[in-house]
Amino acid sequence: MPKCPKRSYQWDYTGEVGCEPPRISLEGMELTECEKQVLAEILNVAFEPISKQEFAMLYAKLKVLCKWHSVPADEKVIMTAYYDELKKYPAVLVREALKPKYEWFPSFAELEKDMKKQGEHLLLLKNIP
């Protein structure tokens, strides 16, 4: 990652909690090419999806520690479906959502709700103009 000259930044948050999500604005700031490159690299890492191997490990742990309403007929299909949807989210949010904090094995909707709640501020970074 390139080293950029130091300077102070001011993030401008607008919006109210419970209404439209607040937006992060860099309006009025001219970013240098170096700063733009650093920001792009940080965002690429922050939004990197979870690997299949890590997902399989977390899924297996969750499966063992949570109760099931019934044993699925084809678990591989379920695991693949969960992975196909969860890989759309940053890995850091998926890791948090797959922590064994549920009594029953969670539906995808429960995991998605948890990820959106936990990652509200991280997901706002996608809105930086």
NORGIRA-V657240 format. One line per field, one symbol per residue. ss: DSSP state (a for helix, b for strand, c for the rest). phi: phi as a letter, one per 40 degrees, with the letter a starting at -180 (. if undefined). psi: psi as a letter, one per 20 degrees, with the letter a starting at -180 (. if undefined). A space follows every 10 residues. Layout:
ss=???
phi=???
psi=???
//
This chain:
ss=cccccccccc cbbbcccccc ccbbbccccc ccaaaaaaaa aaaaaacccc caaaaaaaaa aaaaacbccc ccccaaaaaa aaaaaacccc aaaaaaaccc cccbcccaaa aaaaaaaaca aaaaaaacc
phi=.ccbdcacbb cbcbhbcgbc ccbcbbdgbc ccdccccccc ccccccbccc ccccddcccc cccccbcbca cccbcccccc cccdccccbd dcccdccccc bbcbdcccdc ccccccccbd ccccccccc
psi=pqpqqqrqqo popqrqpibq qqqppkpipo prhghggggg gghgghjprq qhggggghgg gghhiqqqhq pqgnhhgggg ggghghiiqq hhhggghjqm jqgqpqrhhg ggggghghjg hghhhijp.
//
